[in-house]
Amino acid sequence: MLNKAYIFPGQASQYRGMGKDLYESSDVAKSLFEQANDFLGFRISDIMFEGTDDELKQTHITQPSVFIHSIVKLKSSGNIDGIKGMAGHSLGEFSALVASGVISFEAGLSLVRTRALAMQEACDLNPGSMAAIVGLSDEQIEEVCASINEEIVVPANYNCPGQLVISGSLAGLQLAEKKLMEIGAKRFILLAVGGAFHSPLMEPAREKLAAAIDNTTFSEPICAIYQNVDACPYTDPTQLKRNLNLQLTSPVKWTQTMQNMIADQINHFTEVGGNGTVLSGFLKRIDRNIPVETL
């Protein structure tokens, strides 16, 4: 029996020209893009279609762009009938909530805009960054992070076996790099991001976003949403809100999410939106026997 799931990417899956083909060929897509332009007060579609890579990397552009692209992709060419579960990586969780009927497209766009602006403010207030660690176990990386008491540095993204991203202050990351390389890390890759996402340094942003989430109406989804904070499935709107409120300062447990979905008999995944390679690549390293396609 085929049990299908949709998965939605987050930041770093954007690309120049995203959605332009759909805008030109689908009335549904064009309508959603124009709705987003009107709501945001500027033509984000123009930046998505023709903007530079640097423009697309700006947090207040990147997050709405990836979110809009995922929803446009789904609404113009996807089918939610028979979907057993959904999940989204970080920002992608908001796409999953819209796709499953928990919140409207406009409500999702409003939350994503609030999230992006609040995260940028938190980055300016508390400078930090993120780094991908290759060649060590999750447990080894966790121990190193826990051993650094003088600065903030924490596990942030459990992407797939062999790749855990850490997040923290710039000084904290320097301390972590030294310790991780000493115990055998193959690579310490500083990421081109604007701040320490999914760490305690995002607390100011979490508070602002939580207020917006609490004022948004959540409905019951058409299928279970596997949430980032604990990798478990939820359908209760109150629980969905509670977990979303914790997301910005908690690690993204993506490896665990995929493992739990597979354990729950989901056996076919579709990555919706973005460049179509990020989550598919992670899944192939989590379980190469599970089919994954892109929409």
N, C-alpha and C positions, 0 to 999 in steps of 0.2 A: 504494500500500500504506500502511495506517495504522500508524505507529510511535508508540506512546503513552508518555508519561512522567508520573510523579507528582512534584509539587513541594510542599514543606512550608514554611510560614511560620515566622518566629521572633517575638521580642518586638515589641510594637506592633500585633499583629494580634488581641489579646484584646478581648473585649467582655462586658458583663454579660449573663448568661443563656446563655452558651455551653454547648451540649450538653444543656440542660434538656429540649428536645423529644425528643432521642434517649433520654435516661434514662427518660422516661415512655412511650416507644413501642417500645423495643427491649430485649429481654432480654440480648442481647450487650452493648449499651452499658451497661445497668445493672450487669451483672456486672463490667465493666472499671472503671467508676467506683467501685464498692464495693471492688474489689481495690486501687485506688489509695488510697482512704480508709484502708483497713486498713494498707497498707504505710507511708504517710506518718504515720499516728498521729493524724490529724485529718480532719475532713470537708471536704476541699478542694472537693468537689462543691457543698457549700452556698455556699461563697464564689463559685464560678464561676456558680452559678445566681442567687444573691440578693445577693452582695456589692456594695459600692460601687466606683466607678471607682478611688478611691484604694487600696482594698484590693487590687484586681486589678493595680495598678501596682507593688506591692511585689515585688521581684525573686524572693524565695523563693516567692511565689504565682504570679507571671506565668509563669515558665518551666515549672513542672510543669503549669500550667493549659493552656497552648498545646500542650505535648507531648501531654497526655492527650486533649485535644480532637481533635487530628489523628488519633491512633490509634483513638479511638472512632469517629470519622467513617469511617475506612477500614474498620475491622473490621465495622461495622454496615451499611454501604451501598456499599462499594467492592469491586472485583474486581481482583486483581493478575495475573490471567492475561493474557499477551500484553504486559505492560509491559516496555519496552526499556531504561528508565533511570529513575533517581530522583535527586533532589537536594533539599537543604534549606538554607534561608537561616539561617546561624548556628545558633541553637538547633534549627532545623528539620532539621539534619543528623542529630540523634539520632532524630527521627521517621522519617527515611528509613532509618536503620539498622535500626530495629525493623520497619518496613513490609516491608523486603526480606529479613527473616529473619536478619540478621547477629547481632542480640542479642534477647533476650526483652523483653516489655513491662516486666516487673519490673526487669530489668537496666537497661533504658533509663531507667526512672523513678528508679532509684537513682543513675545517673550524672547525670541532670538535677538531682536534688536536691543532689548534691555540687557540681555546677557552680554552681548558683544561690547556695548558701551561701558557696562559695569566692569567687565574684565580689563578693558583698556585703562580705565581709571585705577584699578587695583594694581596693574602693572606699573603705572607711573608712580604710584605711592610706594610700592614694594618691589623694586627691580629684582628680577630673577630670570631663570631660563629652565630648559629641560635637556636631558641627554639620554640617548639610547645606549644601553649596555649590551654587548654581544660577548658570549663565551662563558658566562657564569650562570649558575642556577638562580632561580628566584630567591631561594632561601639565603644564598650567599650575599646577594644584593641587599636583601632586607636586613640582614645582620649588620652590614656596613652602614646602611642608612641609620639604623638604630643606635650605632656606636658614636655617631656624630651629634653631640649634645649642644655644642656652642653655636651652631647654625641650623637653619631649617633645610632638610633634604629628605625626601620621602619617595617611596615607590608611587608612580602616578598612572602608568598604563601597562597593564599585563596584556600585551598584544598577541603574543604567541610564544610557544616554547623556544627559549633561547633569545628572546628579545623582550626586555623589560625597560620601560622608560622611567627615569627618575626626574624629580622636579624639586626646585628649591632656590635659595638665594645663590647669587654668583659665588660667594665665598664658600657656601656649603657644597656646591658642585665641584669646586676646586679640591676641597678636602676629600670628597667622595672619589674623584678621579684618581687621586694619589693612592688611596687605599684599595680601590678596585683593581687598578693595574698591578699593584703589588701582589694581589692574590690570584692573578692570572686572567683577568679580563682580556679578551682579544681586541676589542675596540671600545672606545668611549667617544660617542659621536654627539657633539653639541648640536642641538637642533635649532633651526632658524625660526624660532618662535619669539613672541614679544614678552613672555613672562612665565612665571612658575604656575602653570595651570594644574588643577587637581592637587593642590597643596594648601596648607594653612595660610599661605600668603594671599589666597583668593578669598579670604573671609569677608572683606568689605564688599566684594562682588556678590558673594553668596547671600549676604543679608539683603542687598537691593533686589536681586533676582527672586529671593524667597517671598518678598512682599508682593511682587508682581504675580508669582505663581499662586499665592494664596488668594489673590483677587480674580483669578481666572476660573471659569467653570470647567470642570473635568467631568466627562461622561464615562460610562463603562465601555471598554474597547471590544471590538469584534473578535479579538483573540488575545492570548496572553502576551504581555510585554515583559521581556526579560531585561531587568534594569541594571545599570552599570554598577551601582553601589554594592550589590551582593550577588549579582548574576542569577537571581531567582525570578520566577514568573509571577506577575501580578495582574489582576483585573479590577481590583477595588480602587475607585478613584481617590479615596483618602490615602491609601497606601502609595499609589502612584505619585501623588503630590509630595508626600513625606520623603520618598526616596529621591525625587527630582530636586527637592530642596537641599539635599546633602551632596549632590553630585559634584559641584564645583570644588569642594575641598576634600573629596574622597577619590581614591584610585578608581580607574576604569578597569573593571575585572572582565576584560574581553575574552581571554582564554577560557576562564571559568564559565562565562556565559555560553560560549559555543559548545563547551563540553556538556553543560547542563541541557542545552537544547537537543543535542545529539542523544543524550541519555533519555530524554523525554520522547524519543522516537521520531524526531524531525530528521529527515533524510535527504532533503534537497533545499539548497539555499540560493537566493537571488539577491545580488548586491544592486541596490537601486540608487543611481545618481553618482556624481563625482566622476573620476576618470575610470572607475570600474576595476581598479587593480588592487587597491589597498586592502580591503577586507577579504577579498578573494584570495590574495596572497597569504594573509594570516591564516585563513581557514585551511589552506592546503598544508600548512605546517602544523596545524592542530590535528587534522585527520585527513590524510590525502585520499581516503576512500569515499569521502562525502562529495557528491557533485555540487558544483557552484557555478552559476551563470551570472551574467550582468544584464541589467535592463537599461 
